[in-house]
Amino acid sequence: MFSIEHDFDATVITLVDEGDTHLQEDITINAFEDCIVLEQLDPRTDLVERITLSISQLNDLAAALNLPEGVYSRVRNQT
């Protein structure tokens, strides 16, 4: 299950883990104009872990999800 909310400066997506066993904490994704921020509570430390991806890193991740093992470089438009 997931939710999508539009705030003033970001789109906020929350991913909720569903199932019977080994459930993980919710993940919140804040999509800003220049970066994506992923947040998840670590129940062992009770701290929110945060990862920030540039838009380029996000595009690389999206491409990598559909490719076999290997090393790749995306061609970027020079316009």
MONOR-V534370 format. One record per residue. N is the residue number from 1. PHI is phi as a letter, one per 20 degrees, with the letter a starting at -180 (none if undefined). D_FIRST is the distance of its C-alpha to the first C-alpha in Angstrom with 1 decimal. Layout:
n=<N | N>
phi=<PHI | PHI>
d_first=<D_FIRST | D_FIRST>
This chain:
n=<1 | 2 | 3 | 4 | 5 | 6 | 7 | 8 | 9 | 10 | 11 | 12 | 13 | 14 | 15 | 16 | 17 | 18 | 19 | 20 | 21 | 22 | 23 | 24 | 25 | 26 | 27 | 28 | 29 | 30 | 31 | 32 | 33 | 34 | 35 | 36 | 37 | 38 | 39 | 40 | 41 | 42 | 43 | 44 | 45 | 46 | 47 | 48 | 49 | 50 | 51 | 52 | 53 | 54 | 55 | 56 | 57 | 58 | 59 | 60 | 61 | 62 | 63 | 64 | 65 | 66 | 67 | 68 | 69 | 70 | 71 | 72 | 73 | 74 | 75 | 76 | 77 | 78 | 79>
phi=<none | b | c | c | c | d | e | g | d | b | e | d | d | d | d | d | f | d | q | e | c | l | f | e | f | g | d | d | d | d | e | e | f | d | a | c | d | d | c | b | f | e | f | f | d | l | d | e | e | c | c | d | d | f | f | f | f | f | f | f | f | f | f | f | f | d | d | f | g | q | d | c | c | e | e | d | f | d | e>
d_first=<0.0 | 3.8 | 7.1 | 10.5 | 13.8 | 17.3 | 19.8 | 23.5 | 23.6 | 20.0 | 16.7 | 14.1 | 10.6 | 8.5 | 6.3 | 5.3 | 7.0 | 7.0 | 10.4 | 13.9 | 15.7 | 15.8 | 12.6 | 12.8 | 12.6 | 10.0 | 11.1 | 12.4 | 13.8 | 16.8 | 18.2 | 21.9 | 24.7 | 26.1 | 23.5 | 19.9 | 19.3 | 16.6 | 16.6 | 15.6 | 17.5 | 19.8 | 20.3 | 23.7 | 25.2 | 23.1 | 23.1 | 20.5 | 20.9 | 21.0 | 21.3 | 22.7 | 22.9 | 25.3 | 24.3 | 26.6 | 24.8 | 21.4 | 23.1 | 24.7 | 21.4 | 19.9 | 23.2 | 23.4 | 20.2 | 22.1 | 25.6 | 27.5 | 29.1 | 31.5 | 32.4 | 31.7 | 32.6 | 31.1 | 33.8 | 33.4 | 35.1 | 38.1 | 38.3>
